[in-house]
């Protein structure tokens, strides 16, 4: 087979792959991981935040220092409001950090002596709810910035749906 024939076949193959990728990306739901505009989700998340997070991060997400909470031996719990940097991370990374203390990209691991791992303590639904609540407290310009970050990591956010113990409607499903 000549070089020209092989090149033509390769180009046709690449075109078919590109067409399939485009079809997939344009047809997917692309549902956001954090439903920060859903009042019921945010209300549930606010309750979980009050029970599991406020004692370290402050009642309003202002952080341990600003909340005047007692400091331990390690670094203070950071703010999750707009004064912090939580909004600099994509949704999938926030989920990973909350569940296991590490994220696949762009984040340093959290010291488990200071930040609990919530993988066993909270359901995936509760993790999404609490992070949705946190996001709902940010001003519009902060949310807009974080949404740009999410667009950069849209494939990671989409892949996270497959890793969560939730069905396609966001309801908890039994562990596999």
Protein Blocks (a to p, Z undefined) as FASTA:
>chain_A
ZZklmmmmmmmmmmmmmmmmmmmmmmpnoiafblckbmklmmmmmmmmmmmmmmmnopno
nojklnopacdfbdcdddfbfklmmlmpcfklmmmmmmnopafbhpacddfklmccfklm
pcfklmmmmmmmmmmmpcfklmmmmmmmmmmmmmmmmmmmmmpccdfkopacddZZ
